[in-house]
Amino acid sequence: MILPAVLVLLHGDDPALELVYFWAAVLLALTPVIIFGTIGVLVVKKILREQRGTRNAERGTEGPA
């Protein structure tokens, strides 16, 4: 209980440390958004690719062979 109070007294208002905390919070917030967003985009691209392949297979080949 006393250690956090001592650390606050030692550091005080350190702008550099506050900047580090800010960027750590930003990184913590953006990491899951980037990961799940990437997974979502990859899944949607795969679904669209499979649907396009199914449509092409149903229509058959078009044009002169």
ZIGI-V871051 format. One record per backbone hydrogen bond with DSSP energy under -0.5 kcal/mol. NH is the residue of the N-H (numbers start at 1). CO is the residue of the C=O. Records with the same first field share a line. If there is no record, write none. Layout:
NH = CO / CO
This chain:
5 = 1
6 = 2
7 = 3
8 = 4
9 = 5
10 = 6
11 = 7
12 = 8
14 = 12
15 = 13
18 = 14
19 = 15
20 = 16
21 = 17
22 = 18
23 = 19
24 = 20
25 = 21
26 = 22
27 = 23
28 = 24
29 = 25
30 = 26
31 = 27
32 = 28
33 = 29
34 = 30
35 = 31
36 = 32
37 = 33
38 = 34
39 = 35
40 = 36
41 = 37
42 = 38
43 = 39
44 = 40
45 = 41
46 = 42
47 = 43
48 = 44
49 = 45
50 = 46
51 = 47
52 = 48
53 = 49
54 = 50
55 = 51
56 = 52
57 = 53
58 = 54
59 = 55
60 = 56
